[in-house]
Amino acid sequence: MQWLKANLSTIIPAAVLLVFLIAAVVSVVRGKGSGCGCGCADCPAKKDGHCEK
């Protein structure tokens, strides 16, 4: 418990950064499923209306 109290000022910012990192990874993984990611100009699915918004 003493070690935890002594290092709390390092643990809290590290935990906050870890939460942001996990959120960024989740966002990238979820975004990858919505579209091919190749850009609409060269998208092979463009003729099917895949890139239309």
C-alpha positions in Angstrom: 0.0 0.0 0.0 2.9 2.3 0.7 4.3 1.8 -2.8 0.9 2.6 -4.3 0.7 5.9 -2.4 4.3 6.8 -3.3 3.7 6.2 -7.0 0.1 7.5 -7.4 1.3 10.6 -9.2 2.7 8.3 -12.0 0.0 5.7 -12.0 -2.9 8.1 -12.6 -1.5 9.8 -15.7 -0.4 6.5 -17.1 -3.9 5.1 -16.6 -5.4 8.1 -18.3 -3.1 7.7 -21.3 -3.9 4.0 -21.5 -7.6 4.8 -21.6 -7.0 7.2 -24.5 -4.8 4.7 -26.3 -7.4 2.0 -26.0 -10.1 4.3 -27.2 -8.0 5.2 -30.3 -7.4 1.6 -31.1 -11.1 0.7 -30.8 -12.0 3.7 -33.0 -9.6 2.6 -35.7 -10.8 -1.0 -35.6 -14.4 0.0 -35.7 -13.8 2.4 -38.6 -12.0 -0.2 -40.6 -15.2 -2.2 -41.0 -17.0 0.7 -42.6 -15.5 0.7 -46.1 -12.5 -0.5 -47.8 -10.2 2.3 -46.7 -8.6 2.7 -50.1 -10.1 6.1 -50.9 -13.0 6.6 -53.2 -11.0 7.6 -56.3 -9.4 4.1 -56.5 -12.0 2.1 -54.8 -12.9 -1.1 -56.6 -16.4 -0.9 -55.1 -17.0 2.6 -56.5 -19.1 1.3 -59.4 -21.4 -0.4 -56.9 -22.2 2.9 -55.1 -20.1 1.8 -52.1 -18.3 5.2 -51.8 -21.4 7.3 -52.3 -22.5 9.3 -49.3 
